[in-house]
Amino acid sequence: MSLQIAKDTAYKQWLSDLKHQIKVAQLKAAVKVNTELLNLYWQLGKEIVMKQQNSSWGDALINQLAKDLSSEFPDMKGFSRTNLFYIRRWFLFYNAQAEKVPQPVAQYGNQPDTSLIPQLVVQIPWGHNREIITKAQTIEEAVFYVQQTMLNNWSRSVLQAQMESRLFQRKGKVLDNFESTLPKPQADLARETLKNPYNFDFLTLGAEAREKDLEEALLNHIQKFLLELGQGFAFMGRQYTINVGGDDFKIDLLFYHTRLRCYIVVELKVKAFEPEFAGKLNFYLSAIDAQLRHEQDQPTIGILLCKTPNTVAVEYSLRNISKPLGVAEYQLTNAIPEDLKGELPTIEELEEQLNVEVTKSAQEKRE
C-alpha cells in the first residue's frame, strides 16, 4: 500500500508542497533566530557601554563578562571576549556617528530617524555586520552595505569583495545625461544602478588588448562580470545584430535590466573617450528603441566603458544627445604597472629559459 501511495501523483504533489512549506518555515525560523540574537547583541552592546561610562571597570568588565556568560551558556559562541568587544564596537559605531550624519537612515523607512538603524542592521547575519563596521569609514557607507546585502542576498565573501572594490565610492558616479533624457525617478534609479569606475580586476589583459579581447575576456568570466555590473542585468547577447535599412550593425553587449525595465547597450573601447563614440552609441539606442523596446519598457540606456575619459569632452558630447547615455571608466588592476615592465622577462626570454631547462633536464636523465 505504501508503494502505491508513493507513486500516486496527487500524493507526490502534496509531498512537494509540504517540503516547500517546511523549507520556508526553516528559513523564516533561521531569520527570526538571527534577528532575535542580534537584538540581544544590540541591547548587550548598549548596556556594556553604559556600564563602562558609569563605572571604573573599563575593559576589565568585558573580560569578566565573557568568563561569566561563557560559563553559564557554554553552547553559545557569541560570548567570547573578542565577540563582546565587537558587540560593543558595533553599537558604538552607529551611535557615535548617528548624530553627525542621520541622512542615510532616510533611505530605510523614508524617515531621518536614527532609531531605525537597529531594525535595519539586525536583518543581516552577525558576520556581515562585523565585516561592515570593520571596513566602513562612515555611517552612510555602513548603511549602504547593509542595504545592498539585504537587496542582493550577498554572502559574506561577496560582501568582502564589494567592499574591497570600493563599491560605495563608485556607485552613482557615472558621467551621464540622464537628468535631461529621463524622468526624474528613472534618472535617479539609473544613476544609482551604474558606477564609475568599473573594476575588472578578474581579467589579465595587457595594454595591447583589443576591444574583441576585452569582450571575450568579460564573457569568459560572465559570472564575475555580472556581479560587477550589479543586480538586475540580464544578458541578451554579444555582438547583437540589428538591421537598419538593410545594413547590419553589431552591438558589443546587450542587456535587459529587470529593475529599470529597459534594454541597456554596453559598448567597450580600449582607449580614452572620443566624441564620436557617443554619436554611435546614440544611434544604437535609437535602433533598439525602434525595434526591440516594448511599449511598457522604459527608454533604452547606453553605457560606454573606456579608458580614463576626458570629463569635459564627455560633458560636451552628451549635452545635445537625446538618448540616455552614461560614460564610465574600467580598470584592469591586474595589469602589469609600467614601471615594472622593464624588470620582468619577455615572452621570448621565458621561452628561451624554458628550453634551457628542458634540455638540461634531458641531459641529466641520460647521465
C-alpha positions, 0 to 999 in steps of 0.5 A: 500500500505504501508503494502505491501511495508513493507513486500516486501523483496527487500524493507526490504533489502534496509531498512537494508542497509540504517540503516547500512549506517546511523549507520556508518555515526553516528559513523564516525560523533561521531569520527570526533566530538571527534577528532575535540574537542580534537584538540581544547583541544590540541591547548587550552592546548598549548596556556594556557601554553604559556600564563602562561610562558609569563605572571604573571597570573599563575593559576589565568588565568585558573580560569578566563578562565573557568568563561569566556568560561563557560559563553559564551558556557554554553552547553559545559562541557569541560570548567570547571576549573578542565577540563582546568587544565587537558587540560593543564596537558595533553599537558604538559605531552607529551611535557615535556617528548617528548624530553627525550624519542621520541622512542615510537612515532616510533611505530605510523607512523614508524617515531621518530617524536614527532609531531605525538603524537597529531594525535595519542592521539586525536583518543581516547575519552577525558576520556581515555586520562585523565585516561592515563596521570593520571596513566602513569609514562612515555611517552612510557607507555602513548603511549602504552595505547593509542595504545592498546585502539585504537587496542582493542576498550577498554572502559574506565573501561577496560582501568582502569583495564589494567592499574591497572594490570600493563599491560605495565610492563608485556607485552613482558616479557615472558621467551621464545625461540622464537628468535631461533624457529621463524622468526624474525617478528613472534618472535617479534609479539609473544613476544609482544602478551604474558606477564609475569606475568599473573594476575588472580586476578578474581579467589579465589583459595587457595594454595591447588588448583589443576591444574583441579581447576585452569582450571575450575576456568579460564573457569568459568570466560572465559570472564575475562580470555580472556581479560587477555590473550589479543586480538586475542585468540580464544578458541578451547577447554579444555582438547583437545584430540589428538591421537598419535599412538593410545594413547590419550593425553589431552591438558589443553587449546587450542587456535587459535590466529587470529593475529599470525595465529597459534594454541597456547597450554596453559598448567597450573601447580600449582607449580614452573617450572620443566624441564620436563614440557617443554619436554611435552609441546614440544611434544604437539606442535609437535602433533598439528603441525602434525595434526591440523596446516594448511599449511598457519598457522604459527608454533604452540606456547606453553605457560606454566603458573606456579608458580614463575619459576626458570629463569635459569632452564627455560633458560636451558630447552628451549635452545635445544627445537625446538618448540616455547615455552614461560614460564610465571608466574600467580598470584592469588592476591586474595589469602589469604597472609600467614601471615594472615592465622593464624588470620582468622577462619577455615572452621570448626570454621565458621561452628561451629559459624554458628550453634551457631547462628542458634540455638540461633536464634531458641531459641529466636523465641520460647521465 
